[in-house]
């Protein structure tokens, strides 16, 4: 899809393509003299305005989350803010019946996404990359869930899982008393039910990322491999898959972020009831729920932030390093 | 897919290929099943399904649920609300992020790598990390006369701001990569000729970025239209809600009528689907532009 549009990103190739070479040929410092004072003002404004907005709403608030996590505050007036040190965290780790289950569910979410929809998406991408007939039709079917809003997906799957009227129970006859399966309310089942819906969506997303990655694979590699008499599977395992390394990195990061962000689907499905607690749900319940404990909610957010940064920082550092070298 | 595909001579039908088609077609149907199920439920009257059960042959199919959901939930009003948020948010995000991208990709100032890092990392954070202080901040900011609520909280302006701030990270990253691939001679020549920086951006670089802007614009439109979380927390009055959170209310009101809720959910999805089918190529390339940083 991208190859025949001018939108071809220069980064689509696994090797640094020639297109990125001019990076080192930036306007050298000497050219600064060519910039008038007005130009410098313009540049300051161009970079400054968006940066101020972004930093104020995203980074200052993230920092505020960290600071508030060490306080207790009911939100009424600034003078009611009390410094409580690690109290919030202590209570969170030892006293909150929802916290550890939420952490566990976030981890399960990631593990399931990486083990089921990701390989499935790769499989579909490899098959659809063969330029077979109806490829576009198949692609659209698998990709459709990615386009839909998570809230809509939540409602659609509620219709499938509804214990009384849903598709599954109606088909297997589990909507009668005696052998009644409550997919949405049963704490042992509901997480897995939602994960099927999440995987349903994630597969198409992964398929698209891998399709783009496969487009960047040099066709001569396949030819050489075929000439050497390698089977399709051998070619994939020893030639194609290693070349997909950058795509795999992106897929890994995207999947971790998706697992940490999971919220809409669960909220629509069952409001994050017992069995489907997630860190994101706990944070939000602290705002729109009955208890509005700002410091405590922020402490949960800090846990989420730390897990995210452990992933984001190494990933970005390595990405930007590559660009520097290019 | 690709126009570069060479015309291959017709090969005889191979069993492996047939099997592959069977597998793919089955999977594709399985993937469409939940949506088709929702369509089927929405087309049938509630009385009939409650009597015969949902898995049954229909006696009558009609669009009544759709018209009812549309009218009873005042969908037009919420759709307009979404537009009031989404249109400015998409345009301002593209404008601001293209300026940042221009700055970091064309000038070798010391700051720009750090700047790009800040933007990109900001976009990768889960929204819940910042929501608690953001919610408090929105309650603190008084805007008498500017927004209906008199605050940033519960206003379209507030949602536009957070969408712009959050999404400009992603767009700045993608656009700066794109701008780097443009030949440097273009702006160098302009600089030597004494063109102003603004002119370089507005008349030389920006027109060349049209494909990337179109891709990002499509992606942003769908994302912002689909947003559920920001609106859930930062909007409290039902009147001001965009369509996704209004749908949540609808389902709360009519939870006893799954057919109506199904129709409402599908109606909500229609604009997204139209945009996607019309601009499929832009949407997908936008998604992969951001992801392929090999």
Interface residues (C-beta under 8 A of the other chain):
Chain A: X1 X2 X3 X4 X5 X6 X7 X9 X10 X11 X12 X13 X14 X15 X16 X19 X20 X22 X23 X25 X26 X27 X28 X29 X31 X34 X35 X36 X38 X39 X42 X43 X46 X47 X49 X50 X51 X53 X54 X55 X56 X57 X58 X59 X60 X61 X62 X64 X65 X68 X75 X124 X127 X128 X131 X132 X133 X134 X135 X136 X137 X138 X140 X141 X142 X143 X144 X145 X147 X148 X149 X150 X151 X152 X155 X156 X157 X158 X159 X160 X162 X165 X166 X167 X170 X171 X197 X200 X203 X204 X205 X208 X209 X211 X212 X213 X215 X216 X246 X247 X250 X253 X254 X257 X260 X261 X263 X264 X267 X268 X279 X280 X283 X284 X286 X287 X288 X294 X297 X298 X301 X302 X304 X305 X308 X312 X313 X316 X319 X320 X322 X323 X324
Chain B: X1 X2 X3 X4 X5 X17 X20 X21 X24 X25 X27 X28 X29 X31 X32 X34 X35 X37 X38 X41 X49 X50 X53 X54 X55 X96 X97 X99 X100 X102 X103 X104 X106 X107 X108 X111 X113 X115 X116 X117 X118 X119 X120 X121 X122 X124 X125 X126 X127 X128 X129 X130 X131 X132 X133 X134 X135 X136 X137 X139 X161 X162 X164 X165 X166 X168 X169 X172 X174 X177 X178 X180 X181 X183 X184 X187 X188 X191 X192 X194 X196 X197 X198 X201 X211 X212 X214 X215 X222 X225 X226 X227 X228 X229 X232 X233 X244 X245 X247 X248 X251 X258 X261 X262 X264 X265 X266 X268 X269 X272 X273 X276 X280 X281 X282 X283 X284 X285 X287 X288 X289 X291 X292 X293 X294
